[in-house]
Amino acid sequence: IVLCGYDPAAKRIFFRQVGSAGSSFELTITKDTESKWNWQVVAGGLPDGKKFGGKGYWLFEDGGQTLRVIGDVTSDGMPTPRKLNDTHHRLDK
């Protein structure tokens, strides 16, 4: 189940998801610049009860043809944050 919305007072998008296997998370998204959007996992839980979180940003490049996901993700029992540096390319409009 996914719920998305916009909070005009805070100028942020919220995204909540609950998976059929028992995972759930809440993500907030705020616009930094025209091509940079910040994200933060404000609450996250896995089926085994572990908590997770993270923050970073999405960077849109090449006129929206490329999306870079930059950030850190943490979880209970994880000794160091997992670094995100993923690049996605649009194949067709």
N, C-alpha and C positions, 0 to 999 in steps of 0.2 A: 504494500500500500504506500502510495506516495502522496504527499500534500505539499504544495508550493504556494507561496503567497508573497505579497509585497507589503511592507510596513512603511507607509509614507512619512510618518513622524520620524522614524529612525533612518529613513532612506536606505533600506536594506531589503534584500530578498531572503526569505527563509525557505528551507527545503527539509522536510521530515520524511523519513522512510522507515518502514517496518517490514522486514523480510519474513517469508514463510518459515525459514529455519530458525527464527528467533533473534536475528540481529536487528539493531535499530541505530539510527543516528539522526542528529539535527545539524544542519549546516547553515551558516549565515554568509551572505555574499554582499559585498559593498563595492561600489564603483570608485576606483582611485583616479584613473584617467580614461580617456576614450578607448584605449587598448589594454588597460590593466584593471582587473577585477580581483579584489582580495576575498579569500574564503577562510572560514574557520569552522572546524567541527566543535560545536559547543557541548555536545553530549553524544557519546557513542557507546554501544554495548554489544558484545558478541554472545552467541548462544551459550558459551561455557561460563558466562558471567564476567569475563574480563572487560574492562573499560578501555576505550581508545579515544584519541583526539588528534588534532593536527591543525596546522594553519599554513597558508601560503597564498599564492596568487595564480591567476590565469592570465597569460599574455597572448593577445591576438596579434598576429603579424601577417605580412604579405596581403593586406587588404582583407583579412578574415580567412585566408586560405590555410593558415597555420595556427595551431593553438599549442602553447607551451604551458605545462602544469608544473609549477615550482613550489616546493614546500617541504615540510617535515610532518611525519606521522608517528605518533607514539602509542604504546599499548602497555597494559599491566604486564610486567615481567620482561619487557623489552629493555635491554641495558642501554641502548642509545637510540635516538630517533632515526627512523628510516627516511632518507633523503629522497624526495621526488624531483625528477628532472625529465619529464616525459614530453615528447613532441608528437602531435597528431596533425595529419595533413588531410584537407578536404579533397576527396577524389572527384566529386562532381557536384553541381548545384542542384 
